Amino acid sequence: MIMASALERHLATCAKEYNDLCAARGRRVDIDFPALFDRSYALNLQQPGLHSANGSCRMIRASDAWIAVNLPRASDIWTVPAWVGCELDADPWFAVAEAARARAAADLVERAQVLGIPVARVGEIVAETADAALSRRGEARTARKALGKVIDFTSMWAGPLCGALLASAGAEVIKVESRDRPDAARDASLPFYTALNGQKKHVTIDLAAGADVAWLGEQVATADIFLTSARPRAFAHLGLDSNRLFAANSGLTWVAISGYGWLSDLSNRVAFGDDAAAAGGLVNWNAVHEPHFFGDASADPLTGIAAALGALRAIQLGGGFLVDAAMARVAAGVAALAAG
């Protein structure tokens, strides 16, 4: 109940700021922020506990602490033997639980990070605020009333939700998807995908084609906001690093959504909503001190909201910012509200 009350207060504060920022641009928007957390209309979810609502993430007891292990992709499951040194039988979760029992949480998290498996120690990230951090990277433009063009190069939940909130605020949002790696939310649940992306224009590009990557760079060069949810090394590989993009568009607002922070030492660490929430301590503890998942991948919608507010704040200041929206840090900020 304490965590739920803190979330309710946080969402009320976010809704007021969002509405105020939209009203300042002459657009009144009425969005039910708690409803942004509900995917039950589109997905078969269960009551969260030691298992996440979608079933892909579980709380596992290591020798010295609890960890959240997320295996949402087939590649994660196949990597389990390399992670914990076991044979992969019919139940990978049994192998993980048995191996984790004798190993320290820090060792398990570090090894998983190397292999790209989303694993986090419960409560490892601490933050005082749930706000996305703004880092000055370019030069402010003269403030404009209209939001202008947004290039939404994100997938799944947090990034597309940010784009949807900016679309509702009056922006022209263009969702760009990779031909070879389209947004996985489309296949997981078309109703959910449509709810997040229905207001946007859609373009598909081939990231293996130089002309298409050049087109993306040209679009960002004329955009007000660039939304991303991939890790920094993915953009370095494409030649779309932040220095180059801000040099071409000094008034750009780049909203970088990641698990642990674009500007942190953990910038290339993989994360999803449930394990990121656990990393930030956004969990419920039961009577025997077991951590239970709080809501459904709660770090995702929380970060989508934080990213949208960060973008609107940056635009109000004229742009030229990197908005660093880290899921684990946002979750930790909300958990701190409950603790305080």
PyMOL commands that set and color helices and strands:
alter all, ss='L'
color gray80, all
select helices_A, chain A and resi 2-24+33-37+74-84+92-100+105-115+158-168+185-188+190-197+210-221+232-238+242-248+273-279+299-316+327-339
alter helices_A, ss='H'
color red, helices_A
select strands_A, chain A and resi 57-61+66-70+119-121+133-136+149-153+172-178+201-205+225-228+253-258+283-285+291-293+321-326
alter strands_A, ss='S'
color yellow, strands_A
deselect
rebuild
show_as cartoon
